[in-house]
């Protein structure tokens, strides 16, 4: 039985992968380490690698995808399969960096729910007419993680490097997956990643936004299963 490490997006936990874990746990040892221990991608990746098996498949959504890129940078030979979902290979743009400070100040002042409701979640499920259940899940994950995690993850995202050079070195079987309606990590960024990893499979899910693992879980699960069946070369 192989090992699969799944990395959730900002202010998300293992519930982001609940459908995939249920489908895969009979054939893979699935773990979901939470990126909450440090305000820095390098330190977060080092901690995950310290506790990880020697060889493992790796998948990440959004911030988790960025962290997966850092893990690949640090330990490329340990990753057997790679899934980059709803994510971004580039350093943070200045206009996004500028929003981080006020958001962190608000969250530290007790406004986590407000920031999530007004600034984060509207970008998640804008294409879905009735997204109440998904929005409630996103809020529950965020409030359970709390303000300190929000600040640490904001700093790690703000100060991350560009991963284009890293992605151009990837040789393992790779899936690049995104939703057609993703406003935070649009399709063009995933097409750019496909250009960096030519052997990768690019899958654009027409009915998904930023969190396809819970929006279109069956499609994501099938894509992951197909990835894990691939072999090198």
Secondary structure, 3 states (H helix, E strand, C coil): CEEEEEECCCCCCHHHHHHHHHHHCCCEEEECCCCCCCCCHHHHHHHHHHHCCCCEEEEEECHHHHHHHHHHHHCHHHEEEEEEECCCCCCCCHHHHHHHHHHHHHHHCCCHHHHHHHHHHHHCCCCCCCCHHHHHHHHHHHHHHCHHHHHHHHHHHHCCCCCHHHHCCCCCEEEEEEECCCCCCCHHHHHHHHHHCCCCEEEEECCCCCCHHHHCHHHHHHHHHHHHHCCCC
